Amino acid sequence: MNKNVFATAVCLGLSLGYMSLAQANDKVQKIYNTQTIQHVCKGKHAGDAVSFAARGILWNGTCETQFIPMHSKMIQGNENELYDACQSDPHTKMVTINDHEVKGKCALAFTPPRPKQ
């Protein structure tokens, strides 16, 4: 009787332990931080390879000129407008992202690897 209870408890503990391993890493839900991505590229040139650690994850990429919004609450960081706006006009001060006008500036900042467009 005691062996059955113990075996059941062990099986239950192992199954709950494996379920926690299958959960997604929620640390990357909101990693876009304009101060961090600019600080990583301070003193670097466009195209330089950089890496930094944030929330237990090592991020590798390059320093590229991109649009840095003043307020990044609704920005995910993967919007094409962030990368494309400064290619056409490096002095742009406003971009439309998801039907919202966002003020900011063009600056050298961390860019994760992404396909060329």
Backbone as CSV, one residue per row, in Angstrom:
resi,resn,N_x,N_y,N_z,CA_x,CA_y,CA_z,C_x,C_y,C_z
1,MET,0.828,-1.191,0.000,0.000,0.000,0.000,0.870,1.251,0.000
2,ASN,1.842,1.300,0.930,2.718,2.463,1.010,3.568,2.611,-0.250
3,LYS,3.950,1.465,-0.865,4.746,1.515,-2.087,3.933,2.126,-3.225
4,ASN,2.649,1.808,-3.292,1.793,2.356,-4.351,1.623,3.868,-4.195
5,VAL,1.446,4.319,-2.967,1.293,5.751,-2.715,2.593,6.473,-3.056
6,PHE,3.716,5.891,-2.643,5.016,6.499,-2.931,5.284,6.536,-4.441
7,ALA,5.003,5.442,-5.131,5.221,5.377,-6.579,4.328,6.381,-7.305
8,THR,3.101,6.525,-6.861,2.183,7.491,-7.464,2.682,8.912,-7.250
9,ALA,3.170,9.197,-6.050,3.685,10.537,-5.751,4.919,10.848,-6.596
10,VAL,5.801,9.883,-6.770,7.001,10.084,-7.588,6.616,10.328,-9.043
11,CYS,5.698,9.532,-9.570,5.254,9.709,-10.961,4.597,11.068,-11.157
12,LEU,3.788,11.470,-10.217,3.131,12.772,-10.307,4.161,13.897,-10.262
13,GLY,5.136,13.785,-9.386,6.182,14.801,-9.287,7.005,14.899,-10.558
14,LEU,7.340,13.767,-11.146,8.113,13.780,-12.388,7.315,14.375,-13.544
15,SER,6.039,14.032,-13.619,5.232,14.558,-14.732,5.042,16.067,-14.603
16,LEU,4.858,16.566,-13.392,4.736,18.016,-13.205,6.058,18.714,-13.494
17,GLY,7.158,18.070,-13.166,8.474,18.636,-13.448,8.734,18.757,-14.936
18,TYR,8.333,17.764,-15.717,8.527,17.817,-17.163,7.613,18.834,-17.820
19,MET,6.441,19.052,-17.254,5.539,20.056,-17.829,6.132,21.453,-17.701
20,SER,6.843,21.722,-16.625,7.441,23.048,-16.470,8.574,23.266,-17.467
21,LEU,9.227,22.211,-17.917,10.282,22.343,-18.917,9.725,22.691,-20.292
22,ALA,8.484,22.343,-20.548,7.894,22.557,-21.866,7.326,23.963,-22.046
23,GLN,7.346,24.779,-21.022,6.794,26.123,-21.139,7.741,27.026,-21.912
24,ALA,7.172,28.000,-22.609,7.969,28.940,-23.402,8.740,29.890,-22.491
25,ASN,9.831,30.403,-23.017,10.637,31.374,-22.279,9.946,32.727,-22.378
26,ASP,9.298,33.156,-21.311,8.562,34.422,-21.331,9.470,35.618,-21.073
27,LYS,10.765,35.401,-20.903,11.680,36.505,-20.658,11.876,37.373,-21.892
28,VAL,11.543,36.871,-23.071,11.774,37.632,-24.296,10.500,38.279,-24.828
29,GLN,9.426,38.265,-24.066,8.194,38.890,-24.531,8.394,40.371,-24.809
30,LYS,9.110,41.067,-23.949,9.322,42.510,-24.117,10.782,42.812,-23.837
31,ILE,11.629,42.581,-24.825,13.054,42.819,-24.655,13.464,44.145,-25.267
32,TYR,12.609,44.785,-26.058,12.979,46.003,-26.775,13.168,47.151,-25.794
33,ASN,14.412,47.528,-25.596,14.773,48.611,-24.691,15.710,49.533,-25.454
34,THR,15.242,50.729,-25.794,16.007,51.630,-26.652,17.341,52.037,-26.035
35,GLN,17.390,52.209,-24.730,18.655,52.595,-24.093,19.690,51.483,-24.203
36,THR,19.268,50.250,-24.000,20.193,49.122,-24.056,20.737,48.922,-25.460
37,ILE,19.855,48.940,-26.465,20.331,48.661,-27.820,21.226,49.772,-28.355
38,GLN,21.075,50.996,-27.845,21.984,52.071,-28.240,23.309,51.975,-27.478
39,HIS,23.241,51.637,-26.207,24.443,51.550,-25.376,25.397,50.467,-25.885
40,VAL,24.849,49.364,-26.387,25.663,48.266,-26.903,26.545,48.744,-28.055
41,CYS,26.050,49.683,-28.851,26.777,50.160,-30.035,27.550,51.454,-29.795
42,LYS,27.615,51.903,-28.568,28.351,53.133,-28.275,29.833,52.933,-28.608
43,GLY,30.379,53.831,-29.433,31.773,53.743,-29.835,32.042,52.767,-30.965
44,LYS,31.011,52.165,-31.528,31.160,51.203,-32.624,30.788,51.871,-33.944
45,HIS,30.984,51.142,-35.033,30.640,51.617,-36.368,29.559,50.720,-36.956
46,ALA,28.875,51.216,-37.981,27.835,50.428,-38.648,28.447,49.149,-39.211
47,GLY,27.806,48.031,-38.920,28.270,46.735,-39.402,29.124,45.970,-38.417
48,ASP,29.540,46.595,-37.316,30.347,45.901,-36.308,29.507,44.841,-35.598
49,ALA,30.087,43.668,-35.396,29.400,42.598,-34.671,29.434,42.894,-33.177
50,VAL,28.295,42.718,-32.517,28.193,42.952,-31.075,27.355,41.851,-30.440
51,SER,27.491,41.703,-29.131,26.641,40.793,-28.374,26.475,41.361,-26.975
52,PHE,25.336,41.056,-26.365,25.090,41.490,-24.991,24.142,40.508,-24.329
53,ALA,24.187,40.467,-23.020,23.320,39.576,-22.258,22.179,40.385,-21.663
54,ALA,20.972,39.871,-21.812,19.793,40.508,-21.230,18.828,39.427,-20.786
55,ARG,18.447,39.476,-19.523,17.494,38.533,-18.940,17.925,37.076,-19.124
56,GLY,19.213,36.830,-19.006,19.721,35.469,-19.087,19.869,34.930,-20.491
57,ILE,19.762,35.777,-21.492,19.873,35.357,-22.885,20.991,36.154,-23.534
58,LEU,21.835,35.491,-24.323,22.908,36.165,-25.047,22.391,36.543,-26.433
59,TRP,22.416,37.842,-26.737,21.922,38.366,-28.013,23.107,38.719,-28.898
60,ASN,23.149,38.178,-30.107,24.194,38.462,-31.079,23.589,39.227,-32.238
61,GLY,24.332,40.178,-32.788,23.848,40.945,-33.925,24.901,41.929,-34.386
62,THR,24.458,42.970,-35.063,25.364,44.001,-35.562,24.828,45.373,-35.193
63,CYS,25.680,46.362,-35.299,25.264,47.748,-35.095,24.841,48.317,-36.445
64,GLU,23.622,48.784,-36.538,23.091,49.364,-37.770,22.318,50.626,-37.418
65,THR,22.236,51.546,-38.379,21.439,52.754,-38.182,19.972,52.379,-38.280
66,GLN,19.202,52.770,-37.285,17.769,52.484,-37.276,17.028,53.590,-36.541
67,PHE,15.715,53.586,-36.679,14.874,54.580,-36.029,14.685,54.184,-34.570
68,ILE,14.989,55.104,-33.670,14.838,54.875,-32.230,13.679,55.734,-31.733
69,PRO,12.549,55.118,-31.359,11.403,55.900,-30.889,11.639,56.488,-29.502
70,MET,11.026,57.659,-29.255,11.134,58.292,-27.938,10.397,57.471,-26.886
71,HIS,9.248,56.928,-27.256,8.450,56.098,-26.351,8.240,54.752,-27.030
72,SER,8.669,53.679,-26.388,8.625,52.366,-27.036,7.624,51.413,-26.394
73,LYS,6.566,51.938,-25.812,5.598,51.079,-25.128,4.902,50.119,-26.084
74,MET,4.526,50.602,-27.267,3.773,49.757,-28.194,4.666,49.138,-29.270
75,ILE,5.969,49.279,-29.151,6.911,48.781,-30.147,7.426,47.404,-29.725
76,GLN,7.419,46.450,-30.656,7.964,45.119,-30.392,9.458,45.060,-30.672
77,GLY,9.915,45.872,-31.643,11.325,45.874,-32.005,11.616,45.189,-33.320
78,ASN,10.621,44.503,-33.884,10.833,43.810,-35.150,10.074,44.450,-36.312
79,GLU,9.560,45.644,-36.126,8.822,46.333,-37.182,9.782,46.786,-38.281
80,ASN,9.406,46.563,-39.526,10.250,46.956,-40.657,10.464,48.456,-40.708
81,GLU,9.499,49.229,-40.229,9.613,50.687,-40.264,10.813,51.184,-39.464
82,LEU,11.165,50.478,-38.394,12.313,50.873,-37.577,13.604,50.811,-38.384
83,TYR,13.711,49.810,-39.238,14.939,49.606,-39.999,14.932,50.358,-41.325
84,ASP,13.756,50.517,-41.942,13.667,51.112,-43.276,13.627,52.637,-43.263
85,ALA,13.123,53.249,-42.205,12.931,54.704,-42.180,14.240,55.457,-42.360
86,CYS,15.282,55.015,-41.734,16.563,55.739,-41.783,17.359,55.435,-43.045
87,GLN,16.975,54.408,-43.783,17.660,54.113,-45.039,17.335,55.167,-46.088
88,SER,16.067,55.605,-46.108,15.654,56.602,-47.102,15.984,58.026,-46.653
89,ASP,15.839,58.329,-45.362,16.125,59.675,-44.855,16.755,59.566,-43.463
90,PRO,18.077,59.751,-43.349,18.742,59.602,-42.048,18.393,60.684,-41.028
91,HIS,17.675,61.728,-41.451,17.306,62.809,-40.528,15.822,62.766,-40.160
92,THR,15.167,61.660,-40.422,13.733,61.559,-40.138,13.475,61.653,-38.635
93,LYS,12.371,62.288,-38.273,12.019,62.492,-36.863,10.695,61.820,-36.491
94,MET,9.977,61.273,-37.494,8.683,60.653,-37.217,8.438,59.510,-38.204
95,VAL,7.870,58.421,-37.702,7.541,57.264,-38.523,6.144,56.795,-38.145
96,THR,5.445,56.180,-39.084,4.138,55.594,-38.805,4.316,54.093,-38.617
97,ILE,3.998,53.612,-37.413,4.101,52.196,-37.081,2.748,51.741,-36.565
98,ASN,2.177,50.737,-37.209,0.865,50.195,-36.828,-0.190,51.296,-36.756
99,ASP,-0.208,52.165,-37.754,-1.169,53.270,-37.870,-1.033,54.318,-36.768
100,HIS,0.098,54.373,-36.097,0.368,55.391,-35.082,1.634,56.139,-35.469
101,GLU,1.596,57.462,-35.331,2.789,58.255,-35.592,3.685,58.218,-34.359
102,VAL,4.937,57.868,-34.574,5.893,57.718,-33.482,7.045,58.683,-33.714
103,LYS,7.354,59.504,-32.703,8.472,60.443,-32.794,9.740,59.766,-32.302
104,GLY,10.870,60.190,-32.881,12.146,59.621,-32.481,13.274,60.172,-33.321
105,LYS,14.336,59.377,-33.467,15.510,59.812,-34.225,16.201,58.593,-34.820
106,CYS,17.070,58.837,-35.777,17.899,57.782,-36.349,19.204,57.718,-35.563
107,ALA,19.602,56.527,-35.179,20.837,56.362,-34.416,21.392,54.966,-34.644
108,LEU,22.649,54.790,-34.308,23.299,53.491,-34.395,22.844,52.654,-33.207
109,ALA,22.337,51.450,-33.484,21.811,50.607,-32.412,21.938,49.136,-32.790
110,PHE,21.815,48.272,-31.789,21.878,46.825,-31.989,20.755,46.374,-32.911
111,THR,21.111,45.534,-33.878,20.130,44.960,-34.795,20.339,43.453,-34.822
112,PRO,19.314,42.668,-34.494,19.472,41.214,-34.554,19.587,40.757,-36.005
113,PRO,20.136,39.573,-36.239,20.220,39.072,-37.611,18.825,38.940,-38.212
114,ARG,18.686,39.365,-39.450,17.404,39.256,-40.144,17.671,39.196,-41.630
115,PRO,16.734,38.667,-42.398,16.942,38.548,-43.844,17.072,39.911,-44.506
116,LYS,17.902,39.993,-45.533,18.033,41.229,-46.305,16.777,41.418,-47.135
117,GLN,16.356,42.686,-47.275,15.134,42.957,-48.038,15.452,43.689,-49.303
